[in-house]
Amino acid sequence: MKVIMLDVDGVLNSRKGWHRDRPKTCWYLTPECVEQLGRIVKAIPDVKFVLSSCWRHHMDAIDFKAILKKSGVEADFIGETPTYHASVSVQRGQEIQSWLDNSKVKVDEFVILDDDSDMLHLMPKLVQTKGEDGLTIEIADEVIRRLS
């Protein structure tokens, strides 16, 4: 199975988009970033997603899937990375590794799509965005290349 560990802030929304669109809700997605995610889904129709974003503290993967669907992207989510107690400091790479270790699905290949770099030993799997721009054509192309 091909999996994308998906962050949201700095990936599916961008500072440029935020300043341009002036959204009235914190659940904002930059349209051009969502469009690139749609390109990835079309290019790799069997790809699955795991929500690794801090958005998972407020909604589960099913709720986030519905938000994406309203934006025109049909993404198949199979879960979200674990959430730890606030008193425990855990890096994103540890959360992702924990999901991989405890998942009941066989992951053949995965990438981490994130604007942060706290991936520890999983750094080679990171396709990093910049918060200013989010998911661009070039970065979407890199995800497609790695998972195709």
N, CA, C and O atoms as a GROMACS GRO file, in nm:
protein
  592
    1MET      N    1   0.083  -0.118   0.000
    1MET     CA    2   0.000   0.000   0.000
    1MET      C    3   0.088   0.125   0.000
    1MET      O    4   0.190   0.131   0.069
    2LYS      N    5   0.049   0.224  -0.077
    2LYS     CA    6   0.120   0.352  -0.082
    2LYS      C    7   0.045   0.450   0.008
    2LYS      O    8  -0.077   0.465  -0.001
    3VAL      N    9   0.121   0.518   0.096
    3VAL     CA   10   0.061   0.605   0.197
    3VAL      C   11   0.131   0.741   0.198
    3VAL      O   12   0.252   0.750   0.183
    4ILE      N   13   0.050   0.845   0.217
    4ILE     CA   14   0.102   0.980   0.240
    4ILE      C   15   0.064   1.020   0.382
    4ILE      O   16  -0.054   1.023   0.417
    5MET      N   17   0.165   1.049   0.462
    5MET     CA   18   0.143   1.105   0.596
    5MET      C   19   0.124   1.255   0.575
    5MET      O   20   0.218   1.325   0.539
    6LEU      N   21   0.003   1.304   0.598
    6LEU     CA   22  -0.035   1.437   0.555
    6LEU      C   23  -0.048   1.537   0.669
    6LEU      O   24  -0.130   1.521   0.760
    7ASP      N   25   0.034   1.640   0.663
    7ASP     CA   26   0.020   1.758   0.748
    7ASP      C   27  -0.074   1.854   0.674
    7ASP      O   28  -0.096   1.839   0.554
    8VAL      N   29  -0.130   1.951   0.744
    8VAL     CA   30  -0.221   2.047   0.680
    8VAL      C   31  -0.161   2.188   0.678
    8VAL      O   32  -0.139   2.244   0.571
    9ASP      N   33  -0.135   2.244   0.796
    9ASP     CA   34  -0.082   2.381   0.801
    9ASP      C   35   0.055   2.386   0.735
    9ASP      O   36   0.146   2.313   0.773
   10GLY      N   37   0.069   2.473   0.637
   10GLY     CA   38   0.193   2.484   0.563
   10GLY      C   39   0.202   2.388   0.446
   10GLY      O   40   0.298   2.393   0.369
   11VAL      N   41   0.101   2.301   0.432
   11VAL     CA   42   0.094   2.208   0.320
   11VAL      C   43  -0.031   2.237   0.237
   11VAL      O   44  -0.021   2.272   0.120
   12LEU      N   45  -0.146   2.223   0.299
   12LEU     CA   46  -0.272   2.249   0.229
   12LEU      C   47  -0.325   2.389   0.253
   12LEU      O   48  -0.427   2.429   0.196
   13ASN      N   49  -0.257   2.463   0.335
   13ASN     CA   50  -0.281   2.607   0.342
   13ASN      C   51  -0.145   2.675   0.345
   13ASN      O   52  -0.044   2.615   0.382
   14SER      N   53  -0.144   2.800   0.305
   14SER     CA   54  -0.018   2.874   0.296
   14SER      C   55  -0.036   3.013   0.352
   14SER      O   56  -0.147   3.066   0.358
   15ARG      N   57   0.074   3.072   0.394
   15ARG     CA   58   0.067   3.210   0.444
   15ARG      C   59   0.022   3.304   0.333
   15ARG      O   60  -0.056   3.396   0.358
   16LYS      N   61   0.071   3.283   0.210
   16LYS     CA   62   0.029   3.368   0.098
   16LYS      C   63  -0.121   3.360   0.077
   16LYS      O   64  -0.188   3.462   0.062
   17GLY      N   65  -0.174   3.237   0.078
   17GLY     CA   66  -0.318   3.219   0.059
   17GLY      C   67  -0.398   3.279   0.172
   17GLY      O   68  -0.502   3.341   0.150
   18TRP      N   69  -0.350   3.261   0.294
   18TRP     CA   70  -0.417   3.315   0.411
   18TRP      C   71  -0.428   3.468   0.401
   18TRP      O   72  -0.535   3.524   0.424
   19HIS      N   73  -0.318   3.533   0.367
   19HIS     CA   74  -0.319   3.680   0.357
   19HIS      C   75  -0.404   3.726   0.240
   19HIS      O   76  -0.471   3.829   0.249
   20ARG      N   77  -0.403   3.653   0.132
   20ARG     CA   78  -0.482   3.690   0.015
   20ARG      C   79  -0.631   3.671   0.039
   20ARG      O   80  -0.711   3.758   0.006
   21ASP      N   81  -0.670   3.556   0.096
   21ASP     CA   82  -0.812   3.520   0.108
   21ASP      C   83  -0.878   3.571   0.236
   21ASP      O   84  -1.001   3.581   0.241
   22ARG      N   85  -0.800   3.603   0.337
   22ARG     CA   86  -0.853   3.652   0.464
   22ARG      C   87  -0.972   3.568   0.513
   22ARG      O   88  -1.082   3.619   0.529
   23PRO      N   89  -0.949   3.438   0.537
   23PRO     CA   90  -1.060   3.349   0.575
   23PRO      C   91  -1.120   3.388   0.710
   23PRO      O   92  -1.055   3.446   0.797
   24LYS      N   93  -1.247   3.352   0.725
   24LYS     CA   94  -1.318   3.383   0.849
   24LYS      C   95  -1.318   3.265   0.945
   24LYS      O   96  -1.374   3.274   1.054
   25THR      N   97  -1.256   3.157   0.906
   25THR     CA   98  -1.246   3.038   0.990
   25THR      C   99  -1.101   2.989   0.995
   25THR      O  100  -1.023   3.013   0.903
   26CYS      N  101  -1.068   2.923   1.102
   26CYS     CA  102  -0.931   2.868   1.113
   26CYS      C  103  -0.916   2.741   1.031
   26CYS      O  104  -0.804   2.694   1.012
   27TRP      N  105  -1.026   2.684   0.982
   27TRP     CA  106  -1.021   2.560   0.903
   27TRP      C  107  -1.007   2.594   0.755
   27TRP      O  108  -1.083   2.547   0.671
   28TYR      N  109  -0.909   2.675   0.726
   28TYR     CA  110  -0.887   2.726   0.591
   28TYR      C  111  -0.792   2.637   0.513
   28TYR      O  112  -0.690   2.590   0.565
   29LEU      N  113  -0.826   2.614   0.385
   29LEU     CA  114  -0.737   2.544   0.292
   29LEU      C  115  -0.717   2.634   0.171
   29LEU      O  116  -0.813   2.689   0.117
   30THR      N  117  -0.593   2.650   0.128
   30THR     CA  118  -0.561   2.733   0.012
   30THR      C  119  -0.600   2.655  -0.114
   30THR      O  120  -0.551   2.544  -0.136
   31PRO      N  121  -0.687   2.713  -0.198
   31PRO     CA  122  -0.738   2.639  -0.314
   31PRO      C  123  -0.629   2.580  -0.404
   31PRO      O  124  -0.642   2.466  -0.448
   32GLU      N  125  -0.523   2.655  -0.433
   32GLU     CA  126  -0.420   2.601  -0.523
   32GLU      C  127  -0.342   2.486  -0.459
   32GLU      O  128  -0.291   2.400  -0.531
   33CYS      N  129  -0.332   2.485  -0.328
   33CYS     CA  130  -0.266   2.372  -0.260
   33CYS      C  131  -0.354   2.248  -0.265
   33CYS      O  132  -0.306   2.137  -0.290
   34VAL      N  133  -0.484   2.267  -0.243
   34VAL     CA  134  -0.578   2.155  -0.252
   34VAL      C  135  -0.582   2.100  -0.395
   34VAL      O  136  -0.594   1.979  -0.415
   35GLU      N  137  -0.572   2.188  -0.492
   35GLU     CA  138  -0.569   2.145  -0.632
   35GLU      C  139  -0.450   2.051  -0.657
   35GLU      O  140  -0.463   1.952  -0.729
   36GLN      N  141  -0.336   2.083  -0.598
   36GLN     CA  142  -0.218   1.996  -0.615
   36GLN      C  143  -0.237   1.862  -0.546
   36GLN      O  144  -0.190   1.759  -0.596
   37LEU      N  145  -0.305   1.861  -0.432
   37LEU     CA  146  -0.335   1.733  -0.368
   37LEU      C  147  -0.426   1.650  -0.460
   37LEU      O  148  -0.409   1.529  -0.471
   38GLY      N  149  -0.520   1.716  -0.524
   38GLY     CA  150  -0.606   1.648  -0.620
   38GLY      C  151  -0.527   1.586  -0.735
   38GLY      O  152  -0.559   1.477  -0.780
   39ARG      N  153  -0.424   1.656  -0.781
   39ARG     CA  154  -0.336   1.602  -0.886
   39ARG      C  155  -0.268   1.474  -0.839
   39ARG      O  156  -0.256   1.377  -0.914
   40ILE      N  157  -0.223   1.475  -0.714
   40ILE     CA  158  -0.157   1.357  -0.658
   40ILE      C  159  -0.254   1.239  -0.655
   40ILE      O  160  -0.218   1.128  -0.695
   41VAL      N  161  -0.376   1.263  -0.608
   41VAL     CA  162  -0.476   1.157  -0.599
   41VAL      C  163  -0.508   1.101  -0.737
   41VAL      O  164  -0.524   0.980  -0.753
   42LYS      N  165  -0.518   1.188  -0.838
   42LYS     CA  166  -0.546   1.141  -0.974
   42LYS      C  167  -0.428   1.063  -1.032
   42LYS      O  168  -0.447   0.964  -1.103
   43ALA      N  169  -0.306   1.106  -1.001
   43ALA     CA  170  -0.187   1.040  -1.054
   43ALA      C  171  -0.160   0.906  -0.986
   43ALA      O  172  -0.104   0.815  -1.047
   44ILE      N  173  -0.199   0.894  -0.859
   44ILE     CA  174  -0.177   0.772  -0.781
   44ILE      C  175  -0.311   0.731  -0.720
   44ILE      O  176  -0.332   0.750  -0.600
   45PRO      N  177  -0.402   0.676  -0.800
   45PRO     CA  178  -0.538   0.652  -0.752
   45PRO      C  179  -0.549   0.556  -0.633
   45PRO      O  180  -0.649   0.558  -0.562
   46ASP      N  181  -0.447   0.472  -0.611
   46ASP     CA  182  -0.453   0.378  -0.499
   46ASP      C  183  -0.386   0.432  -0.372
   46ASP      O  184  -0.374   0.359  -0.274
   47VAL      N  185  -0.344   0.558  -0.372
   47VAL     CA  186  -0.277   0.615  -0.255
   47VAL      C  187  -0.376   0.632  -0.140
   47VAL      O  188  -0.492   0.668  -0.160
   48LYS      N  189  -0.327   0.605  -0.020
   48LYS     CA  190  -0.405   0.623   0.103
   48LYS      C  191  -0.339   0.734   0.184
   48LYS      O  192  -0.220   0.762   0.167
   49PHE      N  193  -0.416   0.795   0.273
   49PHE     CA  194  -0.365   0.905   0.355
   49PHE      C  195  -0.382   0.875   0.503
   49PHE      O  196  -0.477   0.810   0.546
   50VAL      N  197  -0.284   0.925   0.580
   50VAL     CA  198  -0.291   0.924   0.725
   50VAL      C  199  -0.275   1.069   0.768
   50VAL      O  200  -0.179   1.136   0.729
   51LEU      N  201  -0.370   1.118   0.846
   51LEU     CA  202  -0.364   1.256   0.893
   51LEU      C  203  -0.261   1.266   1.005
   51LEU      O  204  -0.280   1.211   1.113
   52SER      N  205  -0.152   1.337   0.978
   52SER     CA  206  -0.046   1.353   1.078
   52SER      C  207  -0.041   1.496   1.131
   52SER      O  208   0.047   1.530   1.211
   53SER      N  209  -0.132   1.578   1.088
   53SER     CA  210  -0.139   1.719   1.125
   53SER      C  211  -0.193   1.738   1.267
   53SER      O  212  -0.261   1.650   1.320
   54CYS      N  213  -0.161   1.851   1.327
   54CYS     CA  214  -0.221   1.884   1.456
   54CYS      C  215  -0.372   1.905   1.444
   54CYS      O  216  -0.442   1.912   1.545
   55TRP      N  217  -0.423   1.915   1.322
   55TRP     CA  218  -0.568   1.924   1.302
   55TRP      C  219  -0.636   1.800   1.360
   55TRP      O  220  -0.755   1.805   1.394
   56ARG      N  221  -0.564   1.690   1.372
   56ARG     CA  222  -0.623   1.566   1.425
   56ARG      C  223  -0.663   1.580   1.571
   56ARG      O  224  -0.737   1.496   1.623
   57HIS      N  225  -0.615   1.684   1.638
   57HIS     CA  226  -0.654   1.709   1.777
   57HIS      C  227  -0.798   1.764   1.783
   57HIS      O  228  -0.861   1.762   1.889
   58HIS      N  229  -0.848   1.812   1.670
   58HIS     CA  230  -0.981   1.875   1.665
   58HIS      C  231  -1.080   1.797   1.579
   58HIS      O  232  -1.201   1.816   1.591
   59MET      N  233  -1.029   1.710   1.493
   59MET     CA  234  -1.116   1.628   1.408
   59MET      C  235  -1.041   1.502   1.369
   59MET      O  236  -0.918   1.500   1.367
   60ASP      N  237  -1.117   1.398   1.339
   60ASP     CA  238  -1.051   1.276   1.296
   60ASP      C  239  -1.036   1.276   1.143
   60ASP      O  240  -1.081   1.369   1.076
   61ALA      N  241  -0.975   1.172   1.091
   61ALA     CA  242  -0.947   1.164   0.948
   61ALA      C  243  -1.076   1.164   0.865
   61ALA      O  244  -1.077   1.217   0.754
   62ILE      N  245  -1.182   1.105   0.917
   62ILE     CA  246  -1.310   1.101   0.844
   62ILE      C  247  -1.366   1.242   0.828
   62ILE      O  248  -1.415   1.277   0.721
   63ASP      N  249  -1.359   1.322   0.934
   63ASP     CA  250  -1.407   1.461   0.926
   63ASP      C  251  -1.321   1.542   0.829
   63ASP      O  252  -1.373   1.624   0.753
   64PHE      N  253  -1.190   1.518   0.832
   64PHE     CA  254  -1.103   1.593   0.742
   64PHE      C  255  -1.128   1.551   0.597
   64PHE      O  256  -1.122   1.633   0.506
   65LYS      N  257  -1.154   1.423   0.577
   65LYS     CA  258  -1.188   1.373   0.443
   65LYS      C  259  -1.309   1.448   0.388
   65LYS      O  260  -1.313   1.481   0.270
   66ALA      N  261  -1.407   1.473   0.474
   66ALA     CA  262  -1.528   1.546   0.432
   66ALA      C  263  -1.495   1.690   0.393
   66ALA      O  264  -1.552   1.743   0.298
   67ILE      N  265  -1.404   1.753   0.465
   67ILE     CA  266  -1.361   1.890   0.431
   67ILE      C  267  -1.296   1.890   0.293
   67ILE      O  268  -1.325   1.976   0.210
   68LEU      N  269  -1.208   1.794   0.269
   68LEU     CA  270  -1.143   1.785   0.138
   68LEU      C  271  -1.245   1.759   0.027
   68LEU      O  272  -1.235   1.816  -0.082
   69LYS      N  273  -1.342   1.674   0.055
   69LYS     CA  274  -1.444   1.643  -0.045
   69LYS      C  275  -1.520   1.770  -0.086
   69LYS      O  276  -1.551   1.789  -0.203
   70LYS      N  277  -1.551   1.854   0.012
   70LYS     CA  278  -1.618   1.982  -0.017
   70LYS      C  279  -1.531   2.071  -0.105
   70LYS      O  280  -1.581   2.157  -0.178
   71SER      N  281  -1.400   2.049  -0.098
   71SER     CA  282  -1.305   2.125  -0.180
   71SER      C  283  -1.277   2.056  -0.313
   71SER      O  284  -1.195   2.104  -0.391
   72GLY      N  285  -1.344   1.944  -0.338
   72GLY     CA  286  -1.330   1.876  -0.467
   72GLY      C  287  -1.229   1.764  -0.473
   72GLY      O  288  -1.200   1.715  -0.582
   73VAL      N  289  -1.173   1.721  -0.360
   73VAL     CA  290  -1.072   1.615  -0.360
   73VAL      C  291  -1.126   1.495  -0.283
   73VAL      O  292  -1.164   1.505  -0.166
   74GLU      N  293  -1.129   1.381  -0.352
   74GLU     CA  294  -1.173   1.254  -0.291
   74GLU      C  295  -1.049   1.177  -0.246
   74GLU      O  296  -0.994   1.098  -0.322
   75ALA      N  297  -1.007   1.199  -0.123
   75ALA     CA  298  -0.889   1.132  -0.069
   75ALA      C  299  -0.932   1.021   0.025
   75ALA      O  300  -1.027   1.036   0.102
   76ASP      N  301  -0.862   0.909   0.018
   76ASP     CA  302  -0.895   0.792   0.100
   76ASP      C  303  -0.806   0.792   0.225
   76ASP      O  304  -0.687   0.764   0.217
   77PHE      N  305  -0.867   0.823   0.339
   77PHE     CA  306  -0.793   0.826   0.466
   77PHE      C  307  -0.811   0.694   0.539
   77PHE      O  308  -0.920   0.638   0.545
   78ILE      N  309  -0.700   0.645   0.595
   78ILE     CA  310  -0.704   0.519   0.669
   78ILE      C  311  -0.672   0.540   0.817
   78ILE      O  312  -0.654   0.443   0.891
   79GLY      N  313  -0.664   0.665   0.860
   79GLY     CA  314  -0.642   0.691   1.001
   79GLY      C  315  -0.566   0.820   1.026
   79GLY      O  316  -0.544   0.901   0.936
   80GLU      N  317  -0.528   0.835   1.151
   80GLU     CA  318  -0.447   0.949   1.191
   80GLU      C  319  -0.340   0.902   1.288
   80GLU      O  320  -0.357   0.801   1.357
   81THR      N  321  -0.231   0.974   1.294
   81THR     CA  322  -0.123   0.936   1.385
   81THR      C  323  -0.171   0.954   1.529
   81THR      O  324  -0.263   1.032   1.555
   82PRO      N  325  -0.110   0.881   1.622
   82PRO     CA  326  -0.156   0.888   1.762
   82PRO      C  327  -0.132   1.025   1.823
   82PRO      O  328  -0.040   1.098   1.786
   83THR      N  329  -0.218   1.056   1.918
   83THR     CA  330  -0.207   1.181   1.995
   83THR      C  331  -0.158   1.144   2.135
   83THR      O  332  -0.212   1.053   2.198
   84TYR      N  333  -0.060   1.215   2.182
   84TYR     CA  334  -0.004   1.190   2.313
   84TYR      C  335  -0.048   1.298   2.411
   84TYR      O  336  -0.087   1.407   2.370
   85HIS      N  337  -0.040   1.266   2.538
   85HIS     CA  338  -0.076   1.362   2.642
   85HIS      C  339   0.011   1.487   2.630
   85HIS      O  340   0.128   1.477   2.594
   86ALA      N  341  -0.045   1.602   2.659
   86ALA     CA  342   0.025   1.730   2.643
   86ALA      C  343   0.155   1.736   2.723
   86ALA      O  344   0.246   1.812   2.687
   87SER      N  345   0.166   1.659   2.828
   87SER     CA  346   0.288   1.663   2.909
   87SER      C  347   0.404   1.584   2.846
   87SER      O  348   0.517   1.591   2.895
   88VAL      N  349   0.375   1.511   2.739
   88VAL     CA  350   0.477   1.430   2.672
   88VAL      C  351   0.521   1.501   2.544
   88VAL      O  352   0.439   1.533   2.458
   89SER      N  353   0.650   1.526   2.533
   89SER     CA  354   0.704   1.590   2.413
   89SER      C  355   0.743   1.482   2.312
   89SER      O  356   0.836   1.404   2.335
   90VAL      N  357   0.671   1.480   2.200
   90VAL     CA  358   0.694   1.379   2.098
   90VAL      C  359   0.711   1.449   1.964
   90VAL      O  360   0.632   1.537   1.929
   91GLN      N  361   0.812   1.410   1.889
   91GLN     CA  362   0.833   1.469   1.757
   91GLN      C  363   0.746   1.399   1.654
   91GLN      O  364   0.705   1.284   1.672
   92ARG      N  365   0.717   1.470   1.544
   92ARG     CA  366   0.629   1.416   1.440
   92ARG      C  367   0.679   1.282   1.387
   92ARG      O  368   0.599   1.192   1.362
   93GLY      N  369   0.810   1.267   1.371
   93GLY     CA  370   0.864   1.140   1.324
   93GLY      C  371   0.832   1.024   1.418
   93GLY      O  372   0.809   0.913   1.372
   94GLN      N  373   0.830   1.050   1.549
   94GLN     CA  374   0.794   0.947   1.645
   94GLN      C  375   0.647   0.909   1.632
   94GLN      O  376   0.612   0.791   1.642
   95GLU      N  377   0.561   1.008   1.611
   95GLU     CA  378   0.418   0.981   1.594
   95GLU      C  379   0.393   0.896   1.469
   95GLU      O  380   0.315   0.801   1.471
   96ILE      N  381   0.462   0.932   1.362
   96ILE     CA  382   0.447   0.856   1.237
   96ILE      C  383   0.500   0.715   1.254
   96ILE      O  384   0.435   0.619   1.211
   97GLN      N  385   0.615   0.700   1.316
   97GLN     CA  386   0.671   0.566   1.338
   97GLN      C  387   0.578   0.483   1.425
   97GLN      O  388   0.560   0.363   1.400
   98SER      N  389   0.518   0.543   1.525
   98SER     CA  390   0.423   0.472   1.610
   98SER      C  391   0.304   0.422   1.528
   98SER      O  392   0.259   0.309   1.546
   99TRP      N  393   0.253   0.507   1.439
   99TRP     CA  394   0.141   0.464   1.354
   99TRP      C  395   0.185   0.346   1.266
   99TRP      O  396   0.113   0.247   1.253
  100LEU      N  397   0.303   0.358   1.205
  100LEU     CA  398   0.354   0.251   1.119
  100LEU      C  399   0.370   0.120   1.198
  100LEU      O  400   0.336   0.013   1.148
  101ASP      N  401   0.423   0.130   1.320
  101ASP     CA  402   0.447   0.011   1.402
  101ASP      C  403   0.318  -0.057   1.445
  101ASP      O  404   0.315  -0.179   1.461
  102ASN      N  405   0.213   0.020   1.462
  102ASN     CA  406   0.088  -0.034   1.516
  102ASN      C  407  -0.022  -0.050   1.413
  102ASN      O  408  -0.132  -0.095   1.446
  103SER      N  409   0.005  -0.016   1.290
  103SER     CA  410  -0.096  -0.025   1.184
  103SER      C  411  -0.123  -0.171   1.148
  103SER      O  412  -0.033  -0.255   1.152
  104LYS      N  413  -0.247  -0.197   1.115
  104LYS     CA  414  -0.284  -0.332   1.072
  104LYS      C  415  -0.273  -0.348   0.920
  104LYS      O  416  -0.298  -0.456   0.867
  105VAL      N  417  -0.237  -0.239   0.852
  105VAL     CA  418  -0.221  -0.246   0.707
  105VAL      C  419  -0.072  -0.257   0.673
  105VAL      O  420   0.013  -0.209   0.747
  106LYS      N  421  -0.044  -0.321   0.560
  106LYS     CA  422   0.094  -0.334   0.515
  106LYS      C  423   0.129  -0.214   0.428
  106LYS      O  424   0.073  -0.197   0.320
  107VAL      N  425   0.219  -0.132   0.475
  107VAL     CA  426   0.263  -0.014   0.401
  107VAL      C  427   0.387  -0.053   0.321
  107VAL      O  428   0.491  -0.086   0.378
  108ASP      N  429   0.374  -0.049   0.189
  108ASP     CA  430   0.487  -0.082   0.102
  108ASP      C  431   0.577   0.039   0.079
  108ASP      O  432   0.699   0.026   0.075
  109GLU      N  433   0.515   0.155   0.066
  109GLU     CA  434   0.591   0.278   0.041
  109GLU      C  435   0.512   0.394   0.100
  109GLU      O  436   0.389   0.396   0.097
  110PHE      N  437   0.586   0.492   0.154
  110PHE     CA  438   0.518   0.610   0.206
  110PHE      C  439   0.607   0.732   0.193
  110PHE      O  440   0.730   0.723   0.183
  111VAL      N  441   0.541   0.847   0.192
  111VAL     CA  442   0.611   0.974   0.203
  111VAL      C  443   0.543   1.054   0.313
  111VAL      O  444   0.426   1.032   0.346
  112ILE      N  445   0.618   1.147   0.367
  112ILE     CA  446   0.566   1.240   0.466
  112ILE      C  447   0.558   1.375   0.397
  112ILE      O  448   0.659   1.427   0.349
  113LEU      N  449   0.441   1.432   0.392
  113LEU     CA  450   0.420   1.562   0.329
  113LEU      C  451   0.397   1.662   0.441
  113LEU      O  452   0.290   1.664   0.502
  114ASP      N  453   0.498   1.745   0.468
  114ASP     CA  454   0.498   1.831   0.587
  114ASP      C  455   0.588   1.951   0.564
  114ASP      O  456   0.680   1.947   0.483
  115ASP      N  457   0.560   2.059   0.637
  115ASP     CA  458   0.648   2.176   0.630
  115ASP      C  459   0.751   2.176   0.742
  115ASP      O  460   0.844   2.257   0.740
  116ASP      N  461   0.736   2.088   0.839
  116ASP     CA  462   0.833   2.077   0.948
  116ASP      C  463   0.934   1.968   0.916
  116ASP      O  464   0.915   1.889   0.824
  117SER      N  465   1.041   1.965   0.994
  117SER     CA  466   1.147   1.868   0.966
  117SER      C  467   1.181   1.782   1.088
  117SER      O  468   1.290   1.727   1.095
  118ASP      N  469   1.089   1.770   1.183
  118ASP     CA  470   1.116   1.691   1.303
  118ASP      C  471   1.082   1.543   1.281
  118ASP      O  472   1.005   1.483   1.356
  119MET      N  473   1.142   1.486   1.177
  119MET     CA  474   1.109   1.350   1.135
  119MET      C  475   1.210   1.245   1.181
  119MET      O  476   1.193   1.126   1.156
  120LEU      N  477   1.316   1.289   1.249
  120LEU     CA  478   1.416   1.198   1.302
  120LEU      C  479   1.470   1.104   1.194
  120LEU      O  480   1.517   1.150   1.090
  121HIS      N  481   1.464   0.975   1.217
  121HIS     CA  482   1.517   0.875   1.123
  121HIS      C  483   1.433   0.864   0.996
  121HIS      O  484   1.474   0.797   0.901
  122LEU      N  485   1.316   0.928   0.992
  122LEU     CA  486   1.229   0.922   0.874
  122LEU      C  487   1.253   1.037   0.776
  122LEU      O  488   1.179   1.052   0.680
  123MET      N  489   1.357   1.117   0.800
  123MET     CA  490   1.388   1.231   0.712
  123MET      C  491   1.394   1.193   0.564
  123MET      O  492   1.348   1.271   0.481
  124PRO      N  493   1.449   1.077   0.527
  124PRO     CA  494   1.452   1.044   0.384
  124PRO      C  495   1.313   1.031   0.321
  124PRO      O  496   1.299   1.037   0.199
  125LYS      N  497   1.211   1.013   0.402
  125LYS     CA  498   1.073   1.000   0.352
  125LYS      C  499   1.002   1.135   0.340
  125LYS      O  500   0.892   1.143   0.287
  126LEU      N  501   1.065   1.241   0.390
  126LEU     CA  502   1.002   1.374   0.393
  126LEU      C  503   1.007   1.441   0.256
  126LEU      O  504   1.112   1.449   0.193
  127VAL      N  505   0.892   1.488   0.212
  127VAL     CA  506   0.882   1.581   0.099
  127VAL      C  507   0.834   1.710   0.164
  127VAL      O  508   0.717   1.724   0.199
  128GLN      N  509   0.926   1.802   0.180
  128GLN     CA  510   0.900   1.921   0.262
  128GLN      C  511   0.848   2.039   0.181
  128GLN      O  512   0.902   2.074   0.076
  129THR      N  513   0.742   2.097   0.234
  129THR     CA  514   0.687   2.220   0.176
  129THR      C  515   0.741   2.339   0.254
  129THR      O  516   0.808   2.322   0.356
  130LYS      N  517   0.711   2.457   0.205
  130LYS     CA  518   0.741   2.581   0.277
  130LYS      C  519   0.607   2.642   0.316
  130LYS      O  520   0.517   2.651   0.232
  131GLY      N  521   0.594   2.684   0.440
  131GLY     CA  522   0.468   2.741   0.488
  131GLY      C  523   0.420   2.860   0.409
  131GLY      O  524   0.300   2.886   0.402
  132GLU      N  525   0.512   2.932   0.350
  132GLU     CA  526   0.477   3.050   0.270
  132GLU      C  527   0.392   3.010   0.149
  132GLU      O  528   0.296   3.080   0.114
  133ASP      N  529   0.427   2.898   0.085
  133ASP     CA  530   0.361   2.856  -0.040
  133ASP      C  531   0.275   2.731  -0.027
  133ASP      O  532   0.182   2.714  -0.106
  134GLY      N  533   0.302   2.645   0.068
  134GLY     CA  534   0.230   2.519   0.080
  134GLY      C  535   0.265   2.424  -0.032
  134GLY      O  536   0.376   2.427  -0.085
  135LEU      N  537   0.170   2.339  -0.068
  135LEU     CA  538   0.191   2.236  -0.170
  135LEU      C  539   0.189   2.298  -0.309
  135LEU      O  540   0.086   2.346  -0.356
  136THR      N  541   0.304   2.295  -0.373
  136THR     CA  542   0.321   2.354  -0.506
  136THR      C  543   0.322   2.245  -0.613
  136THR      O  544   0.323   2.126  -0.581
  137ILE      N  545   0.320   2.286  -0.736
  137ILE     CA  546   0.328   2.192  -0.849
  137ILE      C  547   0.455   2.107  -0.838
  137ILE      O  548   0.449   1.985  -0.854
  138GLU      N  549   0.566   2.170  -0.810
  138GLU     CA  550   0.695   2.099  -0.804
  138GLU      C  551   0.696   1.995  -0.692
  138GLU      O  552   0.747   1.885  -0.709
  139ILE      N  553   0.640   2.032  -0.578
  139ILE     CA  554   0.639   1.939  -0.464
  139ILE      C  555   0.541   1.824  -0.491
  139ILE      O  556   0.571   1.709  -0.459
  140ALA      N  557   0.426   1.855  -0.549
  140ALA     CA  558   0.331   1.749  -0.587
  140ALA      C  559   0.397   1.653  -0.686
  140ALA      O  560   0.381   1.532  -0.675
  141ASP      N  561   0.471   1.708  -0.782
  141ASP     CA  562   0.542   1.624  -0.878
  141ASP      C  563   0.642   1.530  -0.807
  141ASP      O  564   0.657   1.414  -0.846
  142GLU      N  565   0.709   1.580  -0.705
  142GLU     CA  566   0.806   1.498  -0.631
  142GLU      C  567   0.734   1.384  -0.557
  142GLU      O  568   0.783   1.271  -0.555
  143VAL      N  569   0.620   1.414  -0.496
  143VAL     CA  570   0.542   1.309  -0.428
  143VAL      C  571   0.500   1.202  -0.529
  143VAL      O  572   0.513   1.082  -0.503
  144ILE      N  573   0.451   1.246  -0.644
  144ILE     CA  574   0.410   1.153  -0.750
  144ILE      C  575   0.528   1.068  -0.796
  144ILE      O  576   0.514   0.947  -0.814
  145ARG      N  577   0.642   1.131  -0.816
  145ARG     CA  578   0.761   1.058  -0.860
  145ARG      C  579   0.800   0.952  -0.758
  145ARG      O  580   0.832   0.839  -0.795
  146ARG      N  581   0.798   0.988  -0.630
  146ARG     CA  582   0.842   0.894  -0.527
  146ARG      C  583   0.746   0.776  -0.509
  146ARG      O  584   0.789   0.667  -0.472
  147LEU      N  585   0.618   0.797  -0.533
  147LEU     CA  586   0.520   0.691  -0.507
  147LEU      C  587   0.474   0.618  -0.634
  147LEU      O  588   0.395   0.524  -0.625
  148SER      N  589   0.522   0.660  -0.749
  148SER     CA  590   0.481   0.594  -0.874
  148SER      C  591   0.572   0.478  -0.909
  148SER      O  592   0.550   0.412  -1.011
   0.00000   0.00000   0.00000
